[in-house]
Amino acid sequence: MRAILMCFIVILSIIASGCSQEAAQTKAQQTTQQSSQLNNNKPEDHREKIVVSGEFIFVEGGSIISEHSNFKGETIPSFYIGKYEVTQKEWMDVIGDNPSAFVGEQRPVEMISWYDVIEFCNLKSEKEGLEPYYNIDKSNLDPDNKSEFDPIKWTVTINKDANGYRLPTEAEWEYAASGGQLSKGYLYSGGDDVNEVAWNWRNAGNNYLEGDWNWPAIENNRNQTQLVGSKEPNELQLYDMSGNVREWIWDWYEDEDSESGLQRVVKGGGWMGGENNNEVAFRGRFEASGYGPDQGFRLARNDS
C-alpha cells in the first residue's frame, strides 16, 4: 500500500472546502459475465452488449435531456461504458499488484493516479489485442499541463478511432450517469434518494451518520469502499455512478475561476464525500498525479 497519509491530507483539504460549503447490509453483487462474443439485446432505443473482459453497457447516442447535467442539449455519439467501476481483481489481472487501501477483489480499485489509469487502459487493450487508445510520451513534458504540483506531466494524446479502452469524457459520463435517452431526470445517478443509489460519507460505515460532514466521525465510523454493484442501478443499469469512489475523467477541469491544465475532472463522489458530490452535475477535480482511497475509475470504449 502506498503512503495513504499524504493523500488523505490532500483529499481532506479538497473535501473540507467542497463538503463544508456544499455541505447496511450490501446486496450480493451480480457476478461479472464473461463472453467471447458481443451479445446484443436491443429493446427499442437501448441495448446491452457483454464484451470479453467484463460487462459493458451500450449507450445509445443522442442529445442530453436531463436537467441535472452541465451538458444539457449537447449531442453525444454512441459509446460503451463499464457497468461497474473497475474492481481490484480487474486491476490485478492486468497490472499484477493491488494498490488499494481497502482490499477486496470485488471492491473498486483505488489509490491510483490519472496516469496509472491511462497506462492501465493501454495495457489492458494490448493484452486483449485491441488498438491502444492513448499515445503516452514519458520523455517530453505536457505543454498543456500548468500544475506546479504534478511531478509527472507525461504528454498523453489520443487515437480517436482506436477500439481500445479509455476514460470517458465528462460529457459522456454525465450522459451515461443521467440515463442517456432513458433519463428520468434524477438528481443522482439512478434516483433522487441518495441512500438508495450511492455510498457516501453517511452510509458507507458501521452506522448511518447524522449532522454535518465531519472527518473524525467518518474515520471513527470505519467508512470505506463497498462491493461494486451493491446499490441500485440507474436507467441504463449502470452501478455506482454516484458514490463508492470518485471516478477519473479524461478532461482537464476548467471553470471561470480555474484555467485548464491544472487538475483533471473527477465525477460521482465517493465514500467520504458529501451527498452533493454524488449529484450527476457535480464537478470534482484532483491533481493528475494524486491518488487516494476514494479515487477510482470506470472504463469506456468507442462504438466500433
C-alpha positions, -999 to +999 in steps of 0.1 A: +000+000+000+013+034-009+016+062+017-021+070+024-014+097+050-002+123+025-031+115+001-056+119+030-042+154+037-047+164+001-082+148-001-093+163+032-083+198+021-104+193-011-134+177+005-134+200+035-137+230+012-163+214-010-183+194+015-184+221+043-200+245+019-220+223-004-223+209+027-261-019+059-260-046+045-250-048+009-268-069-017-248-097-033-230-083-063-241-095-097-212-116-110-195-101-140-203-122-170-175-132-194-182-140-230-161-144-261-187-127-283-207-095-282-243-102-271-270-078-285-303-072-267-320-041-280-354-031-267-363+000-288-336+026-281-315+007-256-293-023-260-267-040-238-236-058-250-213-080-230-177-079-241-149-103-235-132-088-205-161-076-184-195-062-187-202-031-207-234-012-214-240+002-248-251+039-245-272+050-275-261+083-287-283+114-287-289+148-271-286+150-233-321+155-220-316+156-182-320+189-165-294+178-140-265+179-164-239+206-173-242+195-209-280+196-215-287+197-252-253+185-263-253+156-287-232+126-276-222+098-301-229+062-291-203+045-269-197+017-244-192+023-207-184-001-178-214-014-159-193-012-127-163+007-115-131-012-122-125-037-095-093-047-077-095-081-095-096-065-129-067-043-120-046-071-107-053-092-138-036-065-158-011-048-135-003-077-111-003-058-078-031-041-058-025-006-045-059-003-028-063+008+008-095-013+013-087-048-001-113-069-017-114-084-052-149-070-059-143-036-043-133-008-067-096-003-071-084+029-056-051+047-046-044+052-083-034+083-102-048+095-135-015+084-151-019+049-136-053+047-152-041+058-186-014+031-185-039+005-174-061+013-203-034+007-229-020-024-211-055-039-210-061-031-246-028-047-257-035-078-236-068-083-254-054-075-289-071-041-292-056-009-305-044+013-276-064+045-274-036+066-258-002+077-270+019+081-239+051+101-241+070+100-209+101+118-222+085+151-230+066+173-206+029+180-215+029+217-227-008+219-216+000+209-180+003+240-159+003+224-125+032+232-102+024+202-080+024+175-107+059+159-110+050+136-138+034+156-166+035+129-193+023+140-227-008+119-234-026+122-268-054+100-282-060+078-312-097+088-316-107+059-338-090+032-317-111+004-303-091+001-270-101+010-235-102+046-224-116+070-198-150+087-206-152+124-213-171+145-187-200+149-212-201+112-218-200+104-181-229+128-173-249+115-203-245+079-191-249+087-154-282+106-161-296+076-180-289+086-216-321+086-237-339+067-209-332+095-184-359+103-159-341+134-148-329+122-114-306+144-092-283+114-086-275+086-109-305+063-106-327+082-083-335+112-061-329+093-028-291+093-025-290+065+000-306+041-025-281+047-052-248+059-036-223+050-009-213+083+007-200+097+040-233+090+058-239+053+049-205+038+040-195+027+075-207+009+106-236+033+113-256+059+095-241+093+103-263+124+110-255+161+111-229+179+091-199+164+072-173+155+098-140+137+092-134+124+127-169+109+126-162+093+092-129+078+105-144+065+137-173+050+117-148+030+097-162+042+064-147+025+034-154+014-002-181-012-007-187-041-032-194-027-067-230-031-078-244-032-042-267-001-046-295+004-071-285+010-108-296+038-130-318+037-160-291+021-181-283-005-155-250+013-145-240+009-109-221+033-086-221+063-110-229+081-078-208+072-048-184+045-037-153+060-053-148+092-073-141+084-110-113+098-131-123+116-163-103+124-194-109+161-193-090+189-177-110+208-151-119+243-161-143+270-150-145+307-146-121+306-116-097+279-128-078+277-160-074+244-179-043+224-173-042+224-135-063+194-125-083+166-140-121+162-136-134+136-112-171+126-110-196+109-089-183+115-054-172+087-030-175+070+004-160+100+022-177+128+003-209+148+010-241+140-008-238+170-031-207+153-045-229+124-057-251+146-079-247+139-116-238+176-123-212+179-095-178+187-109-149+175-088-112+180-095-080+164-085-043+166-093-035+141-121-006+127-101-026+124-069-042+093-056-064+084-026-085+057-010-117+072-026-102+076-061-111+050-088-124+049-123-146+033-149-137+022-184-152+033-217-148+023-254-158+036-288-188+022-306-167+004-332 
